[in-house]
Amino acid sequence: MTACVFCKIVTGQIPATRVYEDAQVLAFMDIGEVNPGHVLVATKSHVEDVYALQDAQAAAVAQVAARVARAIRAAFAPDGLSVYQANGKAAGQTVLHYHVHLVPRHQGDAMAFTWPVRNPPRDQLEAHAARIRAALGQLQGE
């Protein structure tokens, strides 16, 4: 059994509020939510950092991130969206599993945040995820 938290989320050993999932990528709500709609997009296979990422995996993550970003825009109407990848010990992370953050930004939001951030209730995360899933469905129908 792996010690990687994200691998446990991918396999369902740890519950997560899933927004999108396919064979290669899982998108789920961040439990240390910075802003409503903060989603993590991760490879389903364990890849420790961007240096080990294969081209097909990078393309799959980018495609899902773009689709989920459009859904976040439709669901929450943010003024902008921060998209970043911050993996590894140098980033202060203990989860060594490649992932991208999608963080909706509204005018007046602080860009800096400290760790750990507040943990919203699961029902709040599920409500946010439901809005994103609904927007994804509407966007796929266009």
C-alpha positions, 0 to 999 in steps of 0.5 A, a space after each residue: 500500500 502506497 503512502 501517497 495521499 493522492 494515490 489513496 484518493 485516486 483509488 478511493 481509499 481516502 474520500 474526495 469530492 470529485 469534479 471530473 475523472 477519466 482514465 488518466 486524470 482526476 479533478 477534485 476539490 481542494 480540502 484546504 480551500 483557498 477560494 470557492 471552486 479551488 480544484 486540483 487536477 492530478 494524474 491518476 498514475 503516481 508521477 512525483 513531479 513535472 520532470 517525470 511527466 510523460 508528454 501524453 500525461 501532460 497533455 491529458 492534465 492540460 486538457 482536463 484543467 482547461 475544461 474544468 477552468 471553463 466550468 469554474 468560470 461558468 459556475 462561479 464567474 470569478 474575475 480570473 483564475 490562477 493556474 499553477 503547479 507547485 510540487 515537491 519539497 521546495 514548494 513546501 509540499 508533502 504530497 509528491 504526486 503531480 497536480 495542478 491547482 485551479 484557483 478562482 480569483 475575485 477582485 480583492 482576493 489576497 494572492 498569498 496564503 499560508 498553510 494549512 488553510 481552513 478546511 470547509 465542511 464537506 457539504 460545502 465542497 460538494 455544493 461547489 463541486 456540483 456547480 462545476 460538474 453541472 457547468 462541465 455538462 453544459 459546456 460539453 453539450 455546446 
